[in-house]
Amino acid sequence: MKSFKISQSALFVLSLFASTSFSSLANPHQHHNMSDASGSMTMPVSKTPIAIMGNHLHHKGGWMATYRYMTMEMEGLQTGTSSTNSTDALQNYSMVPDEMTMNMHMLGLMYAPSDDVTLMLMANFVVQEMTSLMPSMPAPMEGGMNSMGMNSGMEEMSMMTHSMEMESDGLADISVSALINGFNGDNYRSHFTLGIRLPTGDIDQTRTNMMGEQTLMGYPMQVGTDTTNILAGYTYVYDLDKWQLGTQINYETAIEENDADYKPGDKTQWHNWVGYGVNESFSLSMRLSYLDKGNYSGHDQRLNPMMMPTADPKQRGVSQIDWAIVTVYGFTDGMLKNQQISLEYSQPIEQDFEGTQLKTDWQATLGWQLSF
C-alpha cells in the first residue's frame, strides 16, 4: 500500500486527541452555539457538506428531517494503485466486474430530547446495477491463430468477452445514534457520536446464471452486511463570521460475524471542510475526506473466491482520498422557511485497493432538509 494509508486506530486517536486538546483551551462548560433551532426561529444556511452526517446538535425539542439522494459511478479495474484491464484480469477469473452504478435514497430523522443530546436515525434504500465480463471463444489476431485454432506465427491472441447484467436493491442496514455535546466556546462547538448499525440489510441477493439458476452475487452487490456494528465519532466545528472550518472522524466495527460466517472490515472516515456563507440564503463549501476500509474476515461458503474478485473477502479493502464541492440554498421565509436544498459533487484523488476492484469515477449527492 502507499504511504497515505495509516492505521485506523492511530488515525482515530490522533484526530480525537488533537481536536479535543484544541477545543479545551476555552471554557469546557460553555454551551455551544447550535446551528439549528426549533419553533419560529429561522434556520441559518448550513456551511457543512450534505454528505457529512450528524454534523450538529439541535435545541431541546428540535426536529430535523433529511432526504439525500446519492448516485455513484464506478468503471474500470484497478489492482492496488495501478489500473488494469479486463483481459488481464480474466486470465485469473471466470468473471470480472466492468462497471457499476449505485443509487441510494437516504432518510434521516433527528430529535433533541435536551440541549446536550440529539438522537439520529438513518435508513437507506439501495439500488445497484453491475455489468460483468466473461470470456467467450478466443478470437484470432491478424497473423495469429488460423481457422483451425492453430498458431500461425504469433503467440498472443485477443480475448472476446460478453457481458452479464445484474441488479440488486433493498433496505440497507439502519443506524441509530446519539450526538452528545462536547467542548464548546464562543466560536467553536464539538460533539461525540455513539451509535449502532442494525442488521436490516439483505445478504442473499441473487442473479440468474447462464444455466437459468439463481446464483448468489458477490459482496459489493449485497445491500447489507447482516452484522451489528458499533459506531463512534467526533465532530469539531469552528465558525468565524461567514467562514466555517470543520473536521469529523467516524469509526465503525462489526462486533460479530453474520449467519453466513463473515463480517466486514473496520471502517474509518475522516472529513475536513471549509464553508463560506455568501449571504443568509446561500453557501459554498469544499470537502477533503479520507476513507479506509479493511478486508472482510471469514467467508461466505456460497461464494467461490476463485471465480471472481467480487467473491473474495480478501479483496474488499480500500484506502481513498476524495474531494468535493458543495452548494447549499436555504429558504428564510414563506412556506419553505427552515428548508434547505444542497448539491455535492465529489471525485477521488487517489485510490489504493486490496486486490482487484472497480474504480470510483464520481459521486453526487442531492439533499433536502427541514428543521421544525
N, C-alpha and C positions, 0 to 999 in steps of 0.2 A: 504494500500500500504506500501511497505518497505521504509526505511528511505532514500534510494538513490534517490527517486523521490522528486523533489523540484519544486517550482513554475516556470512556463515557463517565465513569465515576470522578475522574480527575477534573474533567470539564465542568461537571455539575458543581462540585465542591468549590472549585476556583471561582466560578462566576458568582455563586451564592455568597462566598466569603467577601469578595470584592464589593458587591452591591450592598451587602449588609453593613460592612465597615464604613462605606461612604455615607450611607443613609444615617447611621447612628451618630454622625458628627453633630447633628442637631438634636433638639429635644425629642426623644423617642416616644413621649406620651402625647405630643401634639397631634390633634386629629387632622387627617388629611383633607385636602380639597377634592371631593369626589367629582368625577367628570359628568355625572348624570344626576338628574333629580326627578322626583315624582311629583304628582299633583300638577299645579298650573304653571310651574316654573318651566322655562324654556331650556331644552337640552342643548348644550353647546355643541357645535360641529366637532366631530371626532377628528383627531390628527393621527390616529392609530390605524395601520393597515387592517383591512377587514378580515384577512386570513389569520390574524392573531386572535386566538380565543381567550376569553376571560381576562381582558386587559384592565378592568376597572371594577370597583365596588359601587353599590348603589346606596342611597339613603334608606333608612328604615321604612319598610312598606313599599319601596320602589320595585317596579317590574320592568323587564325588557324582553320583547320577543324579537327573534332574529331569524331571517331566512338567507341562506347562502346557496348559490348555485356555482359549483366548481366544475370546470372541464379541463382535462389534461390529455395531451397528445404525446405518445411515445413512438419512436420509429428508429430502426437501425440497431444493430447489435454492438456491444462493447464488452471486452474482456479486460478487467482491471481498469486501466486508464486508456487503453488502446482500442480504437474501432476495429471491428472485424466484419466479415461478410457471411451471408447465409451459406454460400458454397463451402467455405472453410468449416463452418460450424456443423454442417451436415456430414462432414467426414466422421464425426463422433456421435451424432444423434440421428434418430429417425424423424424427428420433427423439431423445428426451432421457431421461436416467435419472430415475426417480421414487423408488425406494428400493432398498436393498442390504443384505444380511446377509453378514458374513464370519465363518466359524468356522475356527479354526486349532488344530491339535494340534502342540505344540512339545516335542520331545525333546532333552534336553541331557545331556551327559556331561563331567565334569571329572576330571582326574587331575594329581597333583602329582609330577613326577619329582624335584623338590627343594623346599626351603622357599621358594625365591625365584622359582620359576616354576610356574604351574599352566596346563595345557593345557585348552582348552574346545572341544567340538564341539556344534553346534546344527543340528538338522534339523527342518523344519516341513512339515506336510501341510495344505493349504488347501482349504476347501470354500466356494464363493461362490454366492450367488443374487442376481440383479438383476431388478427389474421396470422396464421402459422404456415410455414412452408414445409413440404415433404418432397423427397426426391422422386422423380419419375425415371423413366429409362434414360440412360446417358445418351446425349446427342453428339455425333462426331464433329470435331472441329475441322476446319479446312486443312486438308492434307493429313488428317489424323486417322480415325477409325473408318474402315470401309463398311459396306452394307452388311457384311457377314460378321461385323464386330471385331475384325482382326486389325491390329495396329498396322497402319500403312506408313509409318515413318515418324510420328510424333507420339510421345508418351502421355502428354497432357490431353485431357478432354474436358469439355464443358459439362455442366450438370443441368439438366432440365428439372424444373420443380413445378409442383402445383400447390395451390393454396387451399387452406381449410379455414372457414369462418366459424367462430364460436362466440357465444354470448352468455352472460350471467347477470343476474340482478337480484336485489332483495334488500331487506333491512340489515344494516351493518350493526356492529356492537355499540350499545348505548352506554354513555358515560354520565355519571353523577358526581359532582364536585362541590367543594366548599372553598370559597375565596375568603381568606382570613386577613384582616387588617394587620399591617406590619409596622414599619418605622416610617414616620412622616414628618414633614416640615412645611414651611410656607410655600415653597416652590416644588416640592417633590412628594411623592407618595409611593408606597410599596405594599405588596401583599403576598401571602403564601397561598398555594393551591394544593389541596389534598383531595383525592377522589378515587373512584373505582370505575373500571370499564367492565360491563357485564357481558356474558357470552350469549348475546342475542343473534349474532350473525351466523349465516349458514356456511358450512364447510363441505357440503355434499353436492355442489353444483356440477352437473354433468353435460357432456356433449354426445352427439351421435357419431360413432366412428364409421369407417368405410364398410364395415360388416353389418351396419344398421343396429349396432348395440350401443347401449348407454355406457359411457366411459367417464370416470372422474376427471375433471380438468385440473391443471396444475395449480400450485399455491397462489399465484397472482390473480387468478380468476375466481377465487373464493371470496365471498363478500364479508366474511367474518373470520375469527380465529377460534371461537368456541372455548376461549380461556378467560379467566378472571384476572384482570390486570390492575395493578396499583399505579396511580398517577400522583406525581409530586411536581411542584413548580414554584418559581419565584419570579415576580414582576416588579420592576423599578421604573418609574416614570418621572422625568424632570421637565417642568413647564416654566418657560420664561417668555412673557409677553406672547407673541404669536408663534413661538417655536416650542417644539416638544422633542425631547430625546427619551428613548425608551429601550429597555432590554428585558427579555423574558426567556427563561430557560425551563424546559419541561423534560421530565424523565418518566419513562413507562417501563414496567416489567411485569411479566406474567408470573403468577405465583404457583401455577401447576400446569401439567400437560392436559390437553383435551382428551376426549374419548377416542380420538384417532392416534393417540400416543405421540403427539408433538406439541411444541409451543413456539411462538415467535421469539426472536431475539430481543434483547433490551433495545430501547429506542430513546435517543436524546435529540432534542431540538433546541437550538439557541437562536432567537430572533433579536435583531437590533434594528432600530428605525429612527428616522428623523422626520418630523412633520412640521408643516408651516400652514397657519391659518391665513389664507388670502383675505378673507372677510368673515363676517359672522355666519355665513352660509356655505363657504367653500374652502376646502383644504387640499393640500398636496403632501404626499409623503413618499419616502423611499425606504425599502427594507433590504437588509442583508442577513441571510439566515444560513445556519449550519445544521445539517441533518446527519445522524449516524444511526444506522440500524444493524443489529447483529444477525448472524445466520440463525436459522431455526435449529432447535435441539429436538432430538427424536426424529421419527419418520412415519409418515402415513403409509401403511403397508399396501394400500390400494394403488399407490403410485410407484412407478419404476424410474428411478433417477437416471438409469442408463438410456432411457428412451428420449428424454427431452430435458433441457436445463431447467424449465419451469417446474419440473417434478423433483428437483434436487434441493433438499433442505440446506445444503452447504453452499448454495448459490443464491442466497436471499439477502446477504449483507450488502450495504452500500454506505458510502460517505459522500456527501454532496454539499456544495455551496451554491446558493442561488440568490439572485437579486430581484427586486420587484419595484414597480412604480404604481402609485395608488392615488385615486381621486375620490373625494367624498363631497356630497352635497347634502346639506341639512335644511329642512323646512322650518322656519321660525314662526309662522303664523298660519291662520286659516285651518282648513280641515286636515291638512297634512302636518300640522305642528307636532314637533317631537319625533318626526320620522326622518330617516336618513337613507340615502342610497349611495353605494360605493362600488367602485370598479378597480380591480387589481390585476395587473399582468406581470408574470414572472418568467424567468428563464434561468437554467443552470449556468453557473460559471465553470464549475468543474465537477465531474462525477467519477467516483472510484468504486468499482464493483467487485464483489466476491464472485469469481467465475464469470459466466457469460450471461448478460441481461440486456433488456431493452433500454435504450437511452431515452430520457425525458427531453422533448423538444421545447415545450412551453406549457404554461398553465395560466388560466384566467379564472377569476372569482368575481361574481356579481352578488352584491349583498344588499339587504334591506333590514332596517332596524326600527323598532317602535318602542319608545320609552313611555311608561304610564304609571 
